[in-house]
Amino acid sequence: MTKDQKVVAIQEIKDLLQDAKVVYVADLDGLNAAKSSDFRRQAFKQNIKVKVVKNTLLQKAMEQIEGVDYSEMFETFKGNSALMIAETANAPAKLIKDFRKKEEKPALKSAFVQETFYVGDNNLDALVSIKSREEMIGEIIGLLQSPIQRVVSALQNKSESTEANAEEAAAPAEEEKAADAPEASAESTEETPAAE
């Protein structure tokens, strides 16, 4: 690889990393071409970018990114490395774990997720269990709605019971009116003949 090619490759990696919040580095070594293509296809479906990179170029690109010190990951840059960039925090971890149900690889080398570094394949389960931003927002909305729903339900029950009480109170009053009405008509018929 010429110096110019290296500069271009480093720039491509930097472009991928520039605004990335979820960065994984995995070991795909041992996957044949068909399995590697299958892994890439599944990653594409889940909106995960996968790029096989040279370790030295990846490290140089990461060193040039401002705002994040990726140096904790550098020790894992040995052998075959695939850079994985995603929007959802746990998507690459789930993909790796699902793929490993049939294969030995890929293995997690390191990850940078939610401003935290995870070094080593033993962190895969922890990364799988991280909730995505959408899942967390959904849970928060659910928690916020719960008390509101209770208040609305209580108010509805109260208004329904108030209406029922009003109907119960109105029913005896109507019965009293109905009971008084025949007596009044009977009295008026008795008085009429007496007047004649």
C-alpha positions in Angstrom: 0.0 0.0 0.0 1.5 3.3 -1.0 1.6 6.4 1.2 -1.2 8.0 -0.7 -3.4 4.9 -0.4 -2.8 4.9 3.3 -3.8 8.5 3.6 -7.0 7.8 1.7 -7.7 4.7 3.9 -7.1 6.6 7.1 -9.5 9.4 5.9 -12.2 6.8 5.1 -11.9 5.4 8.6 -12.0 8.9 10.1 -15.2 9.7 8.1 -16.8 6.6 9.6 -15.7 7.5 13.1 -16.3 11.2 13.0 -19.8 11.3 14.6 -20.0 7.7 15.6 -21.5 7.1 19.1 -21.3 3.3 18.8 -18.0 1.8 17.7 -17.1 -1.9 17.8 -14.0 -3.7 16.7 -14.4 -7.4 16.0 -12.3 -10.3 14.9 -13.7 -12.0 11.7 -10.7 -14.2 11.2 -11.7 -17.7 10.4 -14.9 -16.8 8.5 -14.8 -18.0 4.9 -15.9 -15.7 2.1 -19.5 -17.0 2.1 -19.9 -16.6 5.9 -18.2 -13.3 5.9 -20.6 -12.1 3.1 -23.6 -13.4 5.2 -22.3 -11.5 8.2 -22.0 -8.3 6.2 -25.5 -8.8 4.7 -27.1 -9.2 8.2 -25.2 -6.1 9.4 -26.4 -4.1 6.4 -30.0 -5.1 7.2 -29.6 -3.8 10.7 -28.0 -0.6 9.6 -24.5 -1.5 10.9 -21.6 -0.4 8.8 -18.8 -3.1 8.6 -15.3 -2.3 7.3 -12.3 -4.6 7.5 -9.4 -2.4 8.4 -5.6 -2.6 9.0 -4.9 -2.2 12.7 -2.2 0.5 12.2 -4.5 2.5 9.9 -7.4 2.2 12.3 -5.2 3.3 15.2 -3.9 6.3 13.2 -7.4 7.3 12.3 -8.6 7.1 15.9 -5.7 9.1 17.1 -6.8 11.9 14.8 -10.4 12.0 16.0 -11.0 15.0 18.3 -13.1 14.6 21.4 -12.7 10.9 22.0 -9.5 9.2 23.3 -9.8 5.7 21.8 -6.4 4.6 23.3 -8.0 2.0 25.6 -9.0 0.0 22.5 -5.5 0.0 20.8 -4.2 -3.0 22.7 -6.9 -5.2 21.0 -5.8 -4.2 17.5 -4.1 -7.5 16.6 -4.8 -9.9 13.8 -7.8 -9.4 11.6 -10.0 -6.4 12.6 -13.4 -5.3 11.4 -14.7 -1.9 12.4 -18.5 -1.8 13.1 -20.4 1.4 13.3 -24.0 1.6 14.4 -26.7 3.9 15.7 -28.2 1.5 18.2 -25.9 0.7 21.1 -26.5 -3.1 21.3 -27.1 -3.9 17.6 -23.5 -5.0 16.8 -23.3 -7.1 20.0 -26.6 -8.8 19.2 -25.5 -9.5 15.6 -22.2 -11.0 16.9 -24.0 -13.1 19.5 -26.6 -14.4 17.0 -24.0 -15.2 14.4 -22.0 -17.1 17.0 -24.9 -19.5 17.6 -23.6 -21.3 14.4 -20.0 -20.1 14.2 -17.0 -19.6 16.5 -16.4 -16.1 15.2 -16.8 -13.2 15.1 -15.3 -12.3 18.4 -15.5 -8.9 20.1 -12.2 -7.2 20.5 -13.3 -3.9 22.0 -16.2 -1.4 21.8 -16.9 2.3 22.6 -20.6 2.6 23.5 -22.3 5.5 25.4 -19.0 7.0 26.2 -17.7 3.8 27.9 -15.0 1.4 26.7 -15.5 -2.4 26.7 -12.4 -4.4 26.1 -12.5 -8.1 25.4 -15.0 -10.7 24.2 -16.2 -11.3 27.8 -18.1 -8.0 27.6 -20.4 -9.2 24.8 -23.3 -10.1 27.1 -23.1 -6.8 28.9 -23.2 -5.0 25.5 -26.2 -7.1 24.4 -28.1 -6.1 27.5 -27.6 -2.3 26.9 -30.8 -0.7 26.1 -31.1 1.3 22.9 -32.0 4.9 23.1 -35.4 4.1 21.7 -36.0 1.4 24.3 -35.0 3.8 27.1 -37.2 6.6 25.8 -40.1 4.1 25.5 -39.6 3.0 29.1 -39.4 6.5 30.4 -42.6 7.5 28.5 -44.2 4.4 30.0 -43.1 5.4 33.5 -44.3 8.9 33.0 -47.7 7.9 31.6 -48.4 5.4 34.4 -49.2 8.0 37.1 -51.1 10.1 34.6 -53.2 7.1 33.6 -53.9 6.3 37.3 -55.1 9.9 37.8 -57.3 9.9 34.7 -58.7 6.5 35.7 -59.4 7.7 39.2 -61.1 10.8 37.9 -63.2 8.7 35.5 -64.2 6.3 38.3 -65.0 9.3 40.5 -67.2 11.0 37.9 -68.9 7.7 37.1 -69.6 7.1 40.8 -70.8 10.7 41.2 -73.2 10.2 38.2 -74.4 6.9 39.7 -74.9 8.6 43.1 -76.8 11.4 41.4 -79.0 8.9 39.5 -79.7 7.0 42.7 -80.6 10.2 44.5 -82.8 11.3 41.6 -84.7 8.0 41.4 -86.3 8.2 44.9 -87.2 11.8 44.3 -89.0 10.9 41.1 -90.8 8.0 42.9 -92.0 10.5 45.6 -93.2 12.9 42.8 -95.0 10.0 41.1 -96.5 8.9 44.4 -97.7 12.5 45.2 -99.1 13.0 41.7 -102.0 10.4 42.0 -103.1 11.8 45.4 -103.2 15.3 44.0 -105.3 14.2 41.1 -107.6 12.3 43.4 -108.0 15.3 45.7 -108.8 17.6 42.7 -111.5 15.2 41.5 -113.1 15.0 45.0 -113.1 18.8 45.3 -114.7 19.3 41.9 -118.1 17.6 42.7 -118.3 19.3 46.0 -118.1 22.7 44.3 -121.2 21.9 42.2 
